[in-house]
Amino acid sequence: MLVSHTRAAVSVSFDEENLVSPAGLVPVMRLAQVAGLHTLADEWVKIPTHKGANAGLKVAALVAGMVAGADSIDDMAVLRHGGMKKAFTGCYAPSTLGSFLRSFTFGHVKQLDAVASRFLINLARTAPLFGAQSGEHFLFIDVDDTIIEVHGYAKQGSGYGYSKVRGLNAVLATASREDTAPVIIAQRLRKGAANSARGANKFVTEALGTLKRTKTPGPVVCRFDSAYYGHPTVSAALAGGAEVTVTVPMNKAVKRSITQIPEEAWTPIKYTNAVYDEDAQAWVSVAEVAEIEFTAFTGRKKAERVPGRLVVRRIPELNPKAAQGQPTLFDTYRFHSFFTTIDAATLDAVAADKVHRKHARIEQVNADLKDSALAHLPSGKFAANSAWLVAAVMAYNLTRTAGILAAGQFTKARTGTIRRKIINIPARIASSARRQQFHLPQSWPWQIEWENLFTATHKPPQHVA
């Protein structure tokens, strides 16, 4: 591609007062309005100073800026250009939004949490966030934490956690089915040095409570990594009506159970690239799976023990470190085990292993957030950063809902893809007879999907007989 005016003089001027760069915010923020974001924030966020005035508009402005790609307070200036004030009410200056965030306390963050959960419930009524409503398939709740890196010592609560990176710890709970993209149903910001399982039982209870209020049918499965293997977390999930699948550490009880698995019980995993050996009539694979009955937390009193299955995946050790002679069992294979309360009639060992390994999809959500609003935590105040995290989650869920309404490739697309193709589209505003007309680029490749979203959020008023 070449500049067409290679020999002609080119000039530019920033003087178009009717131009809007993120025209996709028009249907997206209409969707937010329909889902009650503004009224919910006005109802729940009660900051008793002048900085907390118009909480609904300010929360909506933060979310709108994040949907458009803002990852810092200064980036909120994207809301104040050209014809934005003609298209939207409440285009606040970055300094105003920064002061609003800094006025938050822990209690106000919990109020914003209440807004986020109710906002998600309302979004689920406008689009099938959780897939088909048949109730026949598992709904997976994935819980994990991630470190958001910060620099310097001015950030309250920052510290070195398990990743050896200075930052703050954000724990998320996502919900998805096999064929849907994840949405975030709970979030919490913690100190950087916080243990992963700290407060996880209460967090899981809150997440399952939000999910229950969406009235989404179907069995629920909570998936965790080994950091959450403990009685408080597992019991909270079970008490919330969910089944559990959680990676277990390789302790003595687990090793003892693995040694009791008979050799004929191991089943090869049929990976995508596995090769079927016609002579041996078997799949040639690099891993095998087996299971054995297992009771978790036997060190606790009998009423608190949890019966289930230990599903084990073993991988041949390509470079065994065993001494000369007969190698031991645990020097020959590498073992990865997880505990599940799902019965074998519902999921056999191979299917359960496949389901558990897909817990890693939450890492894609973490990466998605860090590629947008969570690229930075903008304030030195911990409560302000906590509120920023909640707003980022609402922006993520709102963008995900917009993608589903746009349909096509956007139902499972990253929020960055939705932002680039649906949100950040330039448009010129023309007004006539008290009516606004948005003129978008001709031959936009994703025009049909954009129109799907616009039509879904700007339905004409229904005639009432």
Buried (B, 14 or more C-beta within 10 A) or exposed (E): EEEEEEEEEEEEEEEEEBBBBBBBBBBBBBBBBBBBBBEBBBBBBEBEEEBBEBBBBBBBBBBBBBBBBBBBBEBBBBBBBBBBBEBBEBBBBBEBBBBBBBBBBEEBBEBBBBBBBBBBBBBBEBBBBBBEEEEEBBBBBBBBBBBBBBEEEEBBBBBEBBEEEBBBBBBBBBBBBEEBBBBBBBBBBBBBBBBBBBBBBEBBBBBBEBBEBBEBEBBBBBBBBBBBBBBBBBBBBBEBEBBBBBBBEBEEBBEEBBEEBEEEBBBBBEEEEBEEEEEEEEBEBEBBBBBBEBBBBEEEEEEEEBEBBBBBBBBEBEEEEEEEEEBEEBEEBBBBBBBBBBEBEEBEBBBBBEBBBEBEBBEEBBBBBBBBBBBBBBBBBBBBBBBBBBBBBBBBBBBBBBBBBBBEEBBBBBBBBBBBBBBBBBBBBEEEEEEEEBEBEEEBEBEEBBBBBBEBBEEEEEEEE
